[in-house]
Amino acid sequence: MTNMSGFRTAESMKNKECWKEAHLLASKLLFRAGAILIVIVLLLKGVLPLEPPHVSLINNGISLVSYIVITMYVNNVITRK
């Protein structure tokens, strides 16, 4: 457990078990979100005639929203236990 990096919420920092559970769940969800994002970006580049800055902006927006949603979900899961 570290205060400098990783998935850090009040719930995940309570004890080592919560820390491990939060990281395991978050890593699985973030990996899946990344894979889905790659597909979305490739589809955007292939289907829509967007300039690279616009694709990058869409990519960053989706990444930010997915990270926030995953963080909230993981925090709720470990809070219930």
N, C-alpha and C positions, 0 to 999 in steps of 0.2 A: 504494500500500500504506500502510495506516495502523494504528497501534496502538490507536486510539480507537473505531473502529466497523467494522462489517462482519463477515464470517465469519472468526473468528480462532481457529484451532487451530495447534498446533505445525507440522503439515504444510503448512497453507495459508500460513503466514508464512515458509516457507523461501526462496521467491523469487517474483518477480513473475508468472512463468508459472503456478505453483501457485495463487497468489492469484487470478488471473483465472479459471482453470479452476474453482476451488472456488466462486467467486461466480456464475459462469455456471450451473453445475449446480445449486447451492443455490437460485438465484433461480427456475429452472424448476420445481424440485420444490416449493418453498414456494408458488409461485403455484398449482400444481395442488392442493396440499393445502388451500389457502385456498378454492378453488372447491368442492372436495369438502365441506369443512366448512360452507360456506354451504348446500349442499343438505341436509346432515345436520341442521343447525339448523332449516331450514324444514320438513323432514319431522317433526322432533320437535315443533315448535310445532303442526303441523297434525294429527298423529296422536295424540300423548299429551297429556293435560291437565296439563301441567307449569306451575308458577309460573315467572315470569321469572328469579328467582335460581337455580332448579334448572337451567334451560336454560343460563344463563350459566356455572354450575359445570361442566356437561357440556362446553360449548364450550371453556372454559379447559383442562379436563383433556385433551380430545382435541388441542387446539392444542399443549400442552406435550409430550405424548407424540410427536406428529408432528414437532415441532421437534427433539427429542432423536434420534429415529430418522433423520431427514434429516441431521442433523449427523454422526452416526456413519457413515452410508452415504457421504456426500460425503468425509469424512476417509479412509475405507477406499479409495475410488476413487482419490483423489490420492496415497495412500500406495503403491498398487500400481504407479504410473507412475514 
